[in-house]
Amino acid sequence: MKKSANKVAEYLLQIKAIKLQPSNPFTWASGWKSPIYCDNRKILSYPVVRSYVRDTFASTINELYPDAELIAGVATGAIAHGALAADKLGLPFIYVRSEAKGHGLGNQIEGYYEEGQKVVVIEDLISTGGSSLSAVKTLREAGCNVLGMVAIFTYEFGKAVEGFASEKCTLTTLSNYSTLLEIAVDSGYIGKAEIETLNKWRVDPSTWNA
């Protein structure tokens, strides 16, 4: 797992899916200032990286959840990744909207599923965990047996760790913030002097200011 976590982190930096700018922070939609920005949609534009992420999802799910019967992606960022992983695994795929459609059938879960099916949820990015856990709750309320969630990357916020523990949902990620920082320093992407700033942000992102 450590080897693949390193490789995923290397790829994310290489294709600029993740950018680190401690001295020139980004502003998130929430208004938070952040020294990091992650856009895993870029993975889809790079066949080698896309295939590696797909295969790592599949091998992780085979190892942890060999009895999985269904893969569910969280809309919208994880729809493509979830479909690719499901195809590799030879399993059916559904996806979960943030809210039910306001027209047509009014579905929040798109695709065919049966009550009691064993589901693994695919997510692209874990920040506070709110939207990801909302998808888990939606699936459970629909009668699905959620085995766990597998995501590409996590910022490792304490709030997310607490949230997943509270909802009794196991979270596994292909890579994470700690691994990313190690790779970023080793590759010369950032200097060791910037690590303290980056670690302070992760501990309390809501009040952090460069």
JOQUIKA-V947965 format. One record per residue. RES is the residue in one small letter. PHI is phi in radians with two decimals (999 if undefined). BURIAL is I if it has 9 or more other C-alpha atoms within 8 Angstrom, else O. Layout:
res:RES phi:PHI burial:BURIAL
res:RES phi:PHI burial:BURIAL
//
This chain:
res:m phi:999 burial:O
res:k phi:-1.11 burial:O
res:k phi:-1.09 burial:O
res:s phi:-1.23 burial:I
res:a phi:-1.09 burial:I
res:n phi:-1.12 burial:I
res:k phi:-1.13 burial:O
res:v phi:-1.09 burial:I
res:a phi:-1.06 burial:I
res:e phi:-1.04 burial:I
res:y phi:-1.11 burial:I
res:l phi:-1.09 burial:I
res:l phi:-1.26 burial:I
res:q phi:-1.06 burial:O
res:i phi:-1.61 burial:I
res:k phi:1.10 burial:O
res:a phi:-1.22 burial:I
res:i phi:-2.09 burial:I
res:k phi:-2.15 burial:I
res:l phi:-1.99 burial:O
res:q phi:-2.43 burial:I
res:p phi:-1.00 burial:I
res:s phi:-1.58 burial:O
res:n phi:-2.45 burial:O
res:p phi:-1.13 burial:I
res:f phi:-1.51 burial:I
res:t phi:-2.02 burial:I
res:w phi:-1.38 burial:O
res:a phi:-1.03 burial:O
res:s phi:-1.28 burial:O
res:g phi:1.71 burial:O
res:w phi:-1.13 burial:I
res:k phi:-1.51 burial:I
res:s phi:-2.48 burial:I
res:p phi:-1.45 burial:I
res:i phi:-2.35 burial:I
res:y phi:-2.34 burial:I
res:c phi:-2.12 burial:O
res:d phi:-2.28 burial:O
res:n phi:-1.27 burial:I
res:r phi:-1.12 burial:O
res:k phi:-1.10 burial:I
res:i phi:-0.96 burial:I
res:l phi:-1.12 burial:I
res:s phi:-1.51 burial:O
res:y phi:-2.12 burial:I
res:p phi:-0.91 burial:O
res:v phi:-1.13 burial:O
res:v phi:-1.19 burial:I
res:r phi:-0.99 burial:I
res:s phi:-1.17 burial:O
res:y phi:-1.14 burial:O
res:v phi:-1.11 burial:I
res:r phi:-1.00 burial:I
res:d phi:-1.17 burial:I
res:t phi:-1.24 burial:I
res:f phi:-0.99 burial:I
res:a phi:-1.09 burial:I
res:s phi:-1.17 burial:O
res:t phi:-1.13 burial:I
res:i phi:-1.17 burial:I
res:n phi:-1.05 burial:O
res:e phi:-1.30 burial:O
res:l phi:-1.53 burial:O
res:y phi:-2.32 burial:I
res:p phi:-1.11 burial:O
res:d phi:-1.70 burial:O
res:a phi:-1.05 burial:I
res:e phi:-1.98 burial:I
res:l phi:-2.74 burial:I
res:i phi:-1.94 burial:I
res:a phi:-2.13 burial:I
res:g phi:-1.71 burial:I
res:v phi:-1.61 burial:I
res:a phi:-1.23 burial:I
res:t phi:-1.77 burial:O
res:g phi:-1.07 burial:I
res:a phi:-1.82 burial:I
res:i phi:-1.09 burial:I
res:a phi:-1.12 burial:O
res:h phi:-1.11 burial:I
res:g phi:-1.16 burial:I
res:a phi:-1.14 burial:I
res:l phi:-1.11 burial:I
res:a phi:-1.15 burial:I
res:a phi:-1.08 burial:I
res:d phi:-1.12 burial:I
res:k phi:-1.09 burial:I
res:l phi:-1.46 burial:O
res:g phi:1.24 burial:O
res:l phi:-2.03 burial:I
res:p phi:-1.18 burial:I
res:f phi:-2.33 burial:I
res:i phi:-2.36 burial:I
res:y phi:-2.43 burial:I
res:v phi:-2.01 burial:I
res:r phi:-1.38 burial:I
res:s phi:-1.20 burial:I
res:e phi:-2.71 burial:O
res:a phi:-1.14 burial:I
res:k phi:-1.08 burial:I
res:g phi:-1.57 burial:O
res:h phi:-2.58 burial:O
res:g phi:1.05 burial:O
res:l phi:-1.42 burial:O
res:g phi:1.18 burial:O
res:n phi:-1.27 burial:O
res:q phi:-1.83 burial:I
res:i phi:-1.85 burial:I
res:e phi:-1.81 burial:I
res:g phi:2.00 burial:O
res:y phi:-1.66 burial:O
res:y phi:-2.59 burial:O
res:e phi:-2.14 burial:O
res:e phi:-1.03 burial:O
res:g phi:1.61 burial:O
res:q phi:-1.08 burial:I
res:k phi:-1.49 burial:I
res:v phi:-2.04 burial:I
res:v phi:-1.93 burial:I
res:v phi:-1.66 burial:I
res:i phi:-1.85 burial:I
res:e phi:-2.30 burial:I
res:d phi:-1.58 burial:I
res:l phi:-2.58 burial:I
res:i phi:-1.94 burial:I
res:s phi:-1.86 burial:I
res:t phi:-1.42 burial:O
res:g phi:1.57 burial:I
res:g phi:-1.04 burial:O
res:s phi:-1.20 burial:O
res:s phi:-1.16 burial:I
res:l phi:-1.23 burial:I
res:s phi:-1.10 burial:I
res:a phi:-1.13 burial:I
res:v phi:-1.06 burial:I
res:k phi:-1.07 burial:O
res:t phi:-1.07 burial:I
res:l phi:-1.14 burial:I
res:r phi:-1.12 burial:I
res:e phi:-1.13 burial:O
res:a phi:-1.47 burial:O
res:g phi:1.70 burial:I
res:c phi:-1.38 burial:I
res:n phi:-1.71 burial:I
res:v phi:-1.37 burial:I
res:l phi:-1.36 burial:I
res:g phi:2.92 burial:I
res:m phi:-2.14 burial:I
res:v phi:-2.17 burial:I
res:a phi:-2.17 burial:I
res:i phi:-1.24 burial:I
res:f phi:-2.61 burial:I
res:t phi:-2.32 burial:I
res:y phi:-1.38 burial:I
res:e phi:1.12 burial:I
res:f phi:-1.16 burial:I
res:g phi:-1.02 burial:O
res:k phi:-1.07 burial:O
res:a phi:-1.21 burial:I
res:v phi:-1.03 burial:I
res:e phi:-1.14 burial:O
res:g phi:-1.11 burial:I
res:f phi:-1.15 burial:I
res:a phi:-1.14 burial:I
res:s phi:-1.09 burial:O
res:e phi:-1.53 burial:O
res:k phi:0.90 burial:O
res:c phi:-2.13 burial:I
res:t phi:-1.30 burial:I
res:l phi:-1.94 burial:I
res:t phi:-2.18 burial:O
res:t phi:-2.16 burial:I
res:l phi:-1.24 burial:I
res:s phi:-2.66 burial:I
res:n phi:-2.73 burial:I
res:y phi:-1.06 burial:I
res:s phi:-1.08 burial:O
res:t phi:-1.11 burial:I
res:l phi:-1.02 burial:I
res:l phi:-1.11 burial:I
res:e phi:-1.05 burial:O
res:i phi:-1.14 burial:I
res:a phi:-1.12 burial:I
res:v phi:-1.24 burial:I
res:d phi:-1.06 burial:O
res:s phi:-1.54 burial:O
res:g phi:1.45 burial:O
res:y phi:-1.14 burial:O
res:i phi:-2.32 burial:I
res:g phi:-1.66 burial:O
res:k phi:-1.07 burial:O
res:a phi:-1.14 burial:O
res:e phi:-1.50 burial:I
res:i phi:-1.06 burial:I
res:e phi:-1.02 burial:O
res:t phi:-1.08 burial:I
res:l phi:-1.15 burial:I
res:n phi:-1.25 burial:O
res:k phi:-1.08 burial:I
res:w phi:-1.06 burial:I
res:r phi:-1.13 burial:I
res:v phi:-1.21 burial:O
res:d phi:-2.53 burial:O
res:p phi:-1.16 burial:I
res:s phi:-1.24 burial:O
res:t phi:-2.01 burial:O
res:w phi:-1.15 burial:I
res:n phi:-2.53 burial:O
res:a phi:-1.10 burial:I
//
